[in-house]
Amino acid sequence: MKNTAYYETKKILVNTLIHSFLLAVAVTCIFPLLWMVACSLKTQEEIFKNMSLIPTGWHFENYYKAWVQGGFGRFFINSIIYTVSVVIGIIIISSMAAYAFSRLQFPGKNILFYMFMAAMMIPIPGSFVPLYVLLNKLHLRNTAIGYILCMINVGLSTSIFLLKTFFDKMPKELEDAARIDGCSKIGIWRHVALPLAKPVLAVVVVFNVLNVWNEYVLALVIFDSRSLMPLQVALTSFQGEFVTNYPLLMAGLTITALPVIIVYLLMQKYIVKGVTQGAVVG
């Protein structure tokens, strides 16, 4: 009985420490978001004087001013188009490539896969010069399609790696059953592999939405026209040479963060399932 009580007490203590640590991490992650929202509802003077998360006056007009002064409308539409196009392109290309690397046999298969994995080690700025030269020669610089193709290329390596790891664990009996029913390789990919890969696809979607939505430096390299720039460029409108309009900047950051938060909340069920099950097919 003493041993049982000891182990129960130890278990409770360990669980308490783990949950306390996780709670501290969660607060650390959430606090900057709460501070951003709070500052977006304050005046410039109050931001420096009032350190509380609760504003003395709720200045919701900051959001309207940020939207109008920053020209968020056009940039917001641009970012939506870029993000949707890139994510759809990455899902289609990476899932087909990952399925081919996992299930098909063809010459140079391992070499090609390792080349894709090696690309993960190259930082995006390291590819700016060759991308600039290539897009110039293809007459795709300062075009939306050029930017979309570049961003698809950026997200392929990680997405292929995640999906191939999942497809490697997928039972071959499912494919055999599909072949008996008359499915082709494309049919198996579409009707068997993709539906089972929803948890991993959710991770791929969230990862690439974050990547595309927050990208700004590559856009500066590719685009000359301000009208083609993504949403992040609107945030620079509130930062002058000597003064930064922090309330409007924080309001703009809040507007920018909302779509990503919504995407994460919509995909949360599949992400948690993928993490808890280890992407193992049930």
Steps between C-alpha positions, in 0.01 A plus 500: 500500500788736582660435161170565327451831684862596422459435127165680491651804674799491263269478199293797619815704565646422155170583327477827695853599397436409135173693485653798679783507245256472207281773648802730533596433136141566387488831689837598350364432150162667550621812685654674192172452313300647788745791523469561126119511516506722810739750337284508187219646713711769669627841397866567422548672836321229698719222358803650677319597820250218558670160534170325572342258252170685549486838318345797678316585179405254227610657171349264245539772237868402485400198291314713248788748479751218457294341223459829313841662557692178440304414187425158644222421252718441194786338691259274689352370173852446361602294804180293484563421130866416560431286807213299350684444171826396666338267754287325234806465275713360783232251608454363148869486402642386835236230557552354153879516536491352850273216387733429207808498725325272749323250275644508147828366369687705239865578410665764717224488762729523804726764343203724417356460849831589666527805272161620624608441860829684443301804385358525854845605622521798263355819658263704283737802477768266365291442188409865429769560237432187287125557532534860387710398197269209410182707525658774290585253224151351510342849505321411822653760729254761627212261428264320735561162335877538551454564871253210536736255326788608724294453816381157383863404452585624851240278668544180299793335681352499850153406371636206297696376802193511731269330250750232396548406867124451526463305174783267605284391795181458297395130481557353154183293539296817442671552165454136404128525574477816291678331207255210516219758471666632185679809637801631311805646678347848469171361632672345802679829570175694474249268666717312752822684583370858522194430720716304744763775505267772633692546831831546316341718233369725779855543629621572145222757450566686827878495450477641148224751579728644768795499263321672210291740707801634689742518205618849411872499412457276194217725381736798514745311277243388242258793485562854379134597495353588842156385383626139487648498850358271772332619820821535701600806296199690641654483847792715387255787444486565877875525551658831412861611509469647849155400633309171499121506540480207743118485545444472123796263463358270770154520342655406165688210660176377658322513163793315343504229769126426497486289177787280619332446837173408326678249275668342802171471690332336199787252461559443872303175518705339222831637632437358849395169347818488294717576804327265745483209257847561363355516149428125516213375289224345706 
